[in-house]
Amino acid sequence: MKLRTAALALLGLGSSLAAQAAPGDVIAAGYPKSSVGGGLFLIDAVKGTMTAMTGVTGDLMYAYSIDQDPWLTTNLIVGTTGADQAPAVTPNIYSVVAGAGKVLASKKLNTVALTGDNRILDLDVVGNEIWFLTETRLARMPLAGGAPTTVVKHTRKYPVMGTDGRYIYTDFDSGGFGKGSVFQIDPGNTKHWAMIFSTPPINLDSIRSIELGADGELLVMAKGNFSGPDLYYVDIKSGKSTNKIVMFPPHFQAWKCVEDPKTRDLIALGSGSEDQASTWRNGKMLHASAYGTKTGNLKGLTVRRSPWLHRSGIVCLPSLQNHQFFANSVPEIGNAGYALTLVNKGSAGGLLLIGAHGGLPAPVSLSGLGMTGCDLGVLPIVAVPFTVPTSGTVKLPLPIPTTLGRSLIDTQ
């Protein structure tokens, strides 16, 4: 087996923390508006309620962007705004432990002041790194903490980004320019940028949100010049919009939109004003009106997947970027039909590893095996070899028993 072309599918088992929040948690981040406080807010998308999380203090009251930590389901990564504080300060990025509706602990991750930056407008965890956007640059830094490195400067007024766990997607190109298009960036080769999608001319005003959907599609929300925002489901492989398009009312501000992988509900921020959210099901608003009218200026939004089974896309950089994994359904307890499809550029050998997540004190580098930049995240117990045929596509059945405890599905 040639390790440089191998692919790994990992199933890791681990124990749950008592502080773990409920399945399907939707958490928003926002900064104060007038006398209304900011911080982190727990959204019940089905009931249509929004509640301020307790234990939020100091800089975190000025939260602006948020993402879940794919390695630790109790952790969130939060970026702040410094420009909206009085007096103005530099923004920061934090690792936040949260559960049961409250913040239990937080740690500042940037070891140097982010001088010249005003707000962490958007951020995503990719592998062992945090990628983030400010008003002037796209940057990256270690997930464990450290000093950031600028990837590229940009000229977008309200830049956005997203990730599928392997690539970064932005609304500007390598020169920092863009309008109405989505560009793909290879973290292992930041000189590689490719335009994969352009919105229709009516939506060329601004792309407001890029997120990964429950079925592996990109959810691209674009705000038109004279219309409400449109949400496009974009197939990453073909760069084409599917026939699933949601058209929001004209009065929506459209700052962010995510999809709950369990219910397929859409949760949108900016539903009438910057301090509201709404839930959408089958293209229609689930409740009579938007909710959360006293929560400050909401800007960031993330969905915490089920604490019992969580799909993550930790990347291997840069030697194993010839393949992609796609799930056929949501990885739920008792889903006997769950399977991963591996799409490879050619034939290859691979391993299905079943092991203990959390059995290793830290991810183990596989560089010594020729997999430069690839980390093993589970302690292997069972290894099942497989072969990718010349067609480049192989289906890996992973039936999930009803008796399985909290687990992590991870593809490399």
DOBA-90050 format. One line per 8 residues: their letters; for each residue x, y, z negated of C-alpha. Coordinates in nm, 2 decimals, padded with zeros to 4 digits, m for minus. Layout:
N
A	X,Y,Z ~ ...
END
This chain:
412
MKLRTAAL	00.00,00.00,00.00 ~ 00.14,00.34,00.09 ~ 00.09,00.55,m00.21 ~ 00.11,00.87,m00.02 ~ m00.21,00.78,00.16 ~ m00.38,00.61,m00.13 ~ m00.70,00.73,m00.29 ~ m00.81,00.68,m00.65
ALLGLGSS	m01.16,00.65,m00.78 ~ m01.17,00.67,m01.16 ~ m01.43,00.57,m01.41 ~ m01.34,00.68,m01.76 ~ m01.51,00.60,m02.08 ~ m01.49,00.82,m02.39 ~ m01.67,00.92,m02.71 ~ m01.89,01.23,m02.75
LAAQAAPG	m01.83,01.53,m02.97 ~ m02.09,01.62,m03.22 ~ m02.09,01.97,m03.09 ~ m02.19,01.87,m02.74 ~ m02.47,02.08,m02.60 ~ m02.78,01.93,m02.45 ~ m02.79,01.77,m02.10 ~ m02.84,02.02,m01.83
DVIAAGYP	m02.73,02.32,m02.03 ~ m02.73,02.64,m01.82 ~ m02.51,02.91,m01.97 ~ m02.49,03.27,m01.85 ~ m02.23,03.54,m01.93 ~ m02.30,03.91,m01.95 ~ m02.18,04.23,m02.11 ~ m02.38,04.48,m02.31
KSSVGGGL	m02.64,04.71,m02.15 ~ m02.73,05.02,m02.36 ~ m02.81,04.89,m02.70 ~ m02.86,04.54,m02.59 ~ m02.57,04.30,m02.67 ~ m02.37,04.09,m02.43 ~ m02.20,03.76,m02.47 ~ m02.31,03.40,m02.38
FLIDAVKG	m02.67,03.30,m02.33 ~ m02.82,02.95,m02.33 ~ m03.09,02.91,m02.06 ~ m03.36,02.65,m02.06 ~ m03.44,02.65,m01.69 ~ m03.75,02.43,m01.73 ~ m03.91,02.62,m02.01 ~ m03.80,02.96,m01.87
TMTAMTGV	m03.63,03.09,m02.18 ~ m03.29,03.25,m02.25 ~ m03.13,03.26,m02.60 ~ m02.82,03.44,m02.71 ~ m02.56,03.20,m02.84 ~ m02.44,03.27,m03.19 ~ m02.07,03.30,m03.30 ~ m01.98,03.53,m03.00
TGDLMYAY	m01.76,03.81,m03.13 ~ m01.51,04.06,m03.01 ~ m01.39,04.05,m02.65 ~ m01.64,03.77,m02.57 ~ m01.92,04.01,m02.62 ~ m01.81,04.15,m02.28 ~ m01.82,03.81,m02.10 ~ m01.84,03.85,m01.72
SIDQDPWL	m01.77,03.52,m01.56 ~ m01.79,03.16,m01.67 ~ m01.72,02.80,m01.56 ~ m01.73,02.46,m01.73 ~ m01.40,02.28,m01.81 ~ m01.42,01.96,m01.61 ~ m01.17,01.79,m01.84 ~ m01.36,01.87,m02.17
TTNLIVGT	m01.74,01.89,m02.15 ~ m01.76,02.09,m02.47 ~ m01.53,02.36,m02.33 ~ m01.61,02.66,m02.12 ~ m01.37,02.90,m01.94 ~ m01.49,03.26,m01.98 ~ m01.36,03.58,m01.81 ~ m01.43,03.92,m01.96
TGADQAPA	m01.47,04.28,m01.84 ~ m01.24,04.54,m01.98 ~ m01.37,04.83,m01.78 ~ m01.71,04.82,m01.94 ~ m01.57,04.85,m02.30 ~ m01.51,05.18,m02.47 ~ m01.23,05.26,m02.45 ~ m01.14,05.06,m02.15
VTPNIYSV	m00.90,04.77,m02.19 ~ m00.76,04.49,m01.98 ~ m00.97,04.18,m01.92 ~ m00.89,03.84,m02.06 ~ m00.96,03.47,m01.99 ~ m01.07,03.24,m02.28 ~ m01.12,02.88,m02.34 ~ m01.44,02.85,m02.55
VAGAGKVL	m01.56,02.55,m02.74 ~ m01.94,02.57,m02.76 ~ m02.23,02.34,m02.85 ~ m02.57,02.34,m03.02 ~ m02.63,02.70,m02.92 ~ m02.32,02.85,m03.07 ~ m01.95,02.92,m03.01 ~ m01.73,02.71,m03.24
ASKKLNTV	m01.39,02.83,m03.13 ~ m01.21,03.04,m02.87 ~ m00.86,03.08,m02.74 ~ m00.72,03.35,m02.51 ~ m00.54,03.17,m02.22 ~ m00.36,03.45,m02.04 ~ m00.03,03.50,m02.22 ~ 00.04,03.84,m02.06
ALTGDNRI	m00.18,04.14,m02.03 ~ m00.37,04.15,m01.69 ~ m00.25,04.50,m01.62 ~ m00.41,04.66,m01.32 ~ m00.72,04.44,m01.34 ~ m01.06,04.57,m01.46 ~ m01.29,04.27,m01.46 ~ m01.27,03.89,m01.41
LDLDVVGN	m01.54,03.89,m01.15 ~ m01.54,03.52,m01.09 ~ m01.34,03.21,m01.18 ~ m01.32,02.83,m01.12 ~ m01.13,02.54,m01.27 ~ m00.94,02.34,m01.00 ~ m00.74,02.05,m01.13 ~ m00.51,02.19,m01.40
EIWFLTET	m00.55,02.55,m01.29 ~ m00.79,02.84,m01.33 ~ m00.84,03.04,m01.02 ~ m00.99,03.39,m01.07 ~ m01.10,03.70,m00.89 ~ m01.06,04.06,m00.99 ~ m01.14,04.38,m00.80 ~ m00.81,04.37,m00.62
RLARMPLA	m00.67,04.01,m00.61 ~ m00.72,03.64,m00.61 ~ m00.49,03.47,m00.87 ~ m00.42,03.14,m01.04 ~ m00.29,03.04,m01.38 ~ m00.24,02.71,m01.58 ~ m00.56,02.58,m01.74 ~ m00.36,02.52,m02.06
GGAPTTVV	m00.27,02.89,m02.06 ~ 00.01,03.11,m01.92 ~ 00.09,03.39,m01.69 ~ m00.12,03.43,m01.37 ~ 00.03,03.44,m01.02 ~ m00.13,03.65,m00.75 ~ m00.23,03.45,m00.44 ~ m00.35,03.73,m00.22
KHTRKYPV	m00.47,04.09,m00.25 ~ m00.82,04.17,m00.11 ~ m01.04,04.47,m00.02 ~ m01.38,04.33,m00.10 ~ m01.60,04.54,m00.33 ~ m01.78,04.24,m00.49 ~ m01.57,03.93,m00.40 ~ m01.70,03.58,m00.49
MGTDGRYI	m01.55,03.24,m00.50 ~ m01.64,02.87,m00.55 ~ m01.48,02.53,m00.54 ~ m01.57,02.17,m00.47 ~ m01.29,02.05,m00.70 ~ m01.04,02.03,m00.41 ~ m01.06,02.35,m00.21 ~ m01.13,02.71,m00.31
YTDFDSGG	m01.39,02.91,m00.11 ~ m01.40,03.29,m00.09 ~ m01.58,03.55,00.11 ~ m01.25,03.70,00.25 ~ m00.96,03.58,00.46 ~ m00.59,03.55,00.40 ~ m00.55,03.92,00.48 ~ m00.81,04.01,00.21
FGKGSVFQ	m01.08,04.11,00.46 ~ m01.42,03.96,00.52 ~ m01.79,04.02,00.55 ~ m02.06,03.75,00.57 ~ m01.82,03.46,00.61 ~ m01.69,03.18,00.38 ~ m01.32,03.09,00.40 ~ m01.16,02.76,00.27
IDPGNTKH	m00.83,02.78,00.09 ~ m00.60,02.48,00.02 ~ m00.45,02.52,m00.33 ~ m00.16,02.30,m00.23 ~ m00.08,02.53,00.07 ~ m00.22,02.88,00.01 ~ m00.11,02.98,00.37 ~ m00.39,02.75,00.49
WAMIFSTP	m00.72,02.95,00.52 ~ m01.00,02.84,00.75 ~ m01.34,03.00,00.81 ~ m01.61,02.74,00.77 ~ m01.93,02.93,00.77 ~ m02.08,03.27,00.88 ~ m02.42,03.40,00.77 ~ m02.66,03.53,01.04
PINLDSIR	m02.62,03.90,01.13 ~ m02.90,04.02,00.90 ~ m02.71,03.89,00.60 ~ m02.37,04.04,00.68 ~ m02.40,04.29,00.40 ~ m02.26,04.08,00.13 ~ m02.22,03.72,00.01 ~ m02.30,03.73,m00.36
SIELGADG	m02.25,03.37,m00.47 ~ m02.07,03.05,m00.36 ~ m02.13,02.74,m00.57 ~ m02.12,02.37,m00.53 ~ m02.46,02.20,m00.50 ~ m02.58,01.88,m00.65 ~ m02.53,01.69,m00.32 ~ m02.18,01.82,m00.24
ELLVMAKG	m02.30,02.11,m00.03 ~ m02.19,02.47,m00.08 ~ m02.47,02.70,m00.20 ~ m02.41,03.04,m00.03 ~ m02.63,03.32,m00.14 ~ m02.61,03.63,00.09 ~ m02.78,03.96,00.03 ~ m02.91,04.12,00.35
NFSGPDLY	m02.92,04.49,00.44 ~ m03.30,04.51,00.45 ~ m03.42,04.19,00.30 ~ m03.40,03.98,m00.01 ~ m03.12,03.73,m00.05 ~ m03.11,03.40,00.14 ~ m02.96,03.09,00.00 ~ m02.79,02.86,00.25
YVDIKSGK	m02.70,02.50,00.19 ~ m02.38,02.46,00.38 ~ m02.23,02.12,00.48 ~ m01.86,02.14,00.39 ~ m01.75,01.89,00.65 ~ m01.93,02.05,00.95 ~ m01.95,02.41,00.82 ~ m02.31,02.42,00.94
STNKIVMF	m02.61,02.53,00.73 ~ m02.86,02.25,00.67 ~ m03.24,02.30,00.71 ~ m03.26,02.38,00.34 ~ m03.28,02.76,00.31 ~ m03.44,02.94,00.02 ~ m03.55,03.30,00.08 ~ m03.58,03.51,m00.23
PPHFQAWK	m03.81,03.82,m00.27 ~ m03.67,04.16,m00.16 ~ m03.64,04.30,m00.51 ~ m03.39,04.03,m00.62 ~ m03.04,04.16,m00.70 ~ m02.89,03.82,m00.63 ~ m02.57,03.80,m00.84 ~ m02.54,03.42,m00.89
CVEDPKTR	m02.72,03.10,m00.81 ~ m02.65,02.75,m00.93 ~ m02.82,02.41,m00.89 ~ m02.89,02.17,m01.18 ~ m02.76,01.83,m01.05 ~ m03.02,01.64,m01.24 ~ m03.34,01.83,m01.16 ~ m03.23,02.00,m00.84
DLIALGSG	m03.37,02.32,m00.98 ~ m03.21,02.65,m00.88 ~ m03.13,02.90,m01.14 ~ m03.07,03.26,m01.01 ~ m02.94,03.57,m01.18 ~ m03.05,03.91,m01.08 ~ m03.42,03.82,m01.06 ~ m03.57,04.16,m01.05
SEDQASTW	m03.30,04.32,m01.25 ~ m02.95,04.24,m01.38 ~ m03.08,04.11,m01.71 ~ m03.31,03.85,m01.58 ~ m03.30,03.49,m01.45 ~ m03.54,03.27,m01.28 ~ m03.59,02.90,m01.20 ~ m03.68,02.78,m00.85
RNGKMLHA	m03.81,02.43,m00.76 ~ m03.89,02.33,m00.40 ~ m03.84,02.68,m00.28 ~ m04.09,02.84,m00.52 ~ m04.04,03.01,m00.86 ~ m04.12,02.77,m01.13 ~ m04.26,03.03,m01.38 ~ m04.50,03.32,m01.33
SAYGTKTG	m04.21,03.57,m01.37 ~ m03.84,03.59,m01.45 ~ m03.72,03.56,m01.80 ~ m03.45,03.70,m02.04 ~ m03.52,04.08,m02.03 ~ m03.31,04.17,m02.33 ~ m02.98,04.01,m02.26 ~ m02.75,04.27,m02.12
NLKGLTVR	m02.60,04.27,m01.77 ~ m02.58,03.91,m01.66 ~ m02.30,03.83,m01.41 ~ m02.17,03.47,m01.47 ~ m02.36,03.14,m01.46 ~ m02.26,02.77,m01.50 ~ m02.44,02.44,m01.54 ~ m02.31,02.20,m01.80
RSPWLHRS	m02.37,01.85,m01.66 ~ m02.51,01.57,m01.86 ~ m02.28,01.50,m02.16 ~ m02.34,01.13,m02.11 ~ m02.21,01.10,m01.76 ~ m02.03,01.38,m01.58 ~ m01.89,01.39,m01.23 ~ m01.57,01.58,m01.19
GIVCLPSL	m01.35,01.65,m00.89 ~ m01.00,01.68,m01.02 ~ m00.77,01.74,m00.73 ~ m00.44,01.58,m00.63 ~ m00.21,01.84,m00.50 ~ m00.05,01.85,m00.25 ~ 00.03,01.50,m00.12 ~ m00.31,01.33,m00.13
QNHQFFAN	m00.53,01.58,00.05 ~ m00.63,01.37,00.35 ~ m00.95,01.25,00.20 ~ m01.28,01.35,00.03 ~ m01.52,01.18,m00.19 ~ m01.90,01.22,m00.17 ~ m02.16,01.09,m00.42 ~ m02.48,00.95,m00.28
SVPEIGNA	m02.68,01.06,m00.59 ~ m02.66,01.20,m00.94 ~ m02.44,00.99,m01.17 ~ m02.71,00.91,m01.44 ~ m02.72,00.63,m01.69 ~ m02.91,00.33,m01.53 ~ m02.85,00.45,m01.17 ~ m02.78,00.11,m01.02
GYALTLVN	m02.75,00.25,m00.67 ~ m02.48,00.51,m00.75 ~ m02.19,00.50,m00.50 ~ m01.90,00.71,m00.38 ~ m01.82,00.74,m00.01 ~ m01.46,00.80,00.08 ~ m01.39,00.98,00.40 ~ m01.02,00.96,00.51
KGSAGGLL	m00.84,01.07,00.81 ~ m00.72,00.72,00.88 ~ m00.68,00.38,00.72 ~ m00.53,00.36,00.37 ~ m00.51,00.15,00.06 ~ m00.68,00.25,m00.25 ~ m00.75,00.16,m00.61 ~ m01.07,00.18,m00.81
LIGAHGGL	m00.95,00.23,m01.17 ~ m01.18,00.17,m01.47 ~ m01.03,00.30,m01.79 ~ m01.06,00.50,m02.10 ~ m01.10,00.88,m02.06 ~ m00.93,01.04,m02.35 ~ m00.70,00.74,m02.39 ~ m00.41,00.95,m02.28
PAPVSLSG	m00.29,01.25,m02.49 ~ m00.25,01.44,m02.16 ~ m00.29,01.37,m01.78 ~ 00.01,01.17,m01.66 ~ 00.20,01.29,m01.35 ~ 00.22,01.04,m01.06 ~ 00.50,01.22,m00.89 ~ 00.73,00.93,m00.96
LGMTGCDL	00.51,00.71,m00.74 ~ 00.53,00.94,m00.45 ~ 00.20,01.12,m00.54 ~ 00.35,01.46,m00.59 ~ 00.11,01.70,m00.77 ~ m00.13,01.42,m00.87 ~ m00.22,01.35,m01.23 ~ m00.38,01.04,m01.38
GVLPIVAV	m00.66,01.13,m01.61 ~ m00.77,00.80,m01.76 ~ m00.59,00.51,m01.93 ~ m00.65,00.23,m01.68 ~ m00.81,m00.10,m01.80 ~ m00.92,m00.25,m01.47 ~ m00.78,m00.19,m01.13 ~ m00.97,m00.30,m00.82
PFTVPTSG	m00.79,m00.26,m00.49 ~ m00.97,m00.17,m00.17 ~ m00.89,m00.09,00.19 ~ m01.01,00.21,00.39 ~ m01.08,00.08,00.75 ~ m00.96,00.25,01.06 ~ m01.30,00.43,01.09 ~ m01.18,00.63,00.79
TVKLPLPI	m01.50,00.57,00.58 ~ m01.56,00.33,00.30 ~ m01.85,00.31,00.04 ~ m01.76,00.22,m00.32 ~ m02.06,00.10,m00.51 ~ m02.05,00.21,m00.88 ~ m02.37,00.08,m01.04 ~ m02.42,00.25,m01.37
PTTLGRSL	m02.56,00.03,m01.65 ~ m02.83,00.15,m01.89 ~ m02.60,00.06,m02.18 ~ m02.31,00.27,m02.08 ~ m02.20,00.54,m02.33 ~ m02.08,00.88,m02.25 ~ m01.86,00.85,m01.94 ~ m01.67,01.05,m01.68
IDTQ	m01.67,00.99,m01.30 ~ m01.35,01.14,m01.16 ~ m01.22,01.12,m00.80 ~ m00.86,01.17,m00.69
END
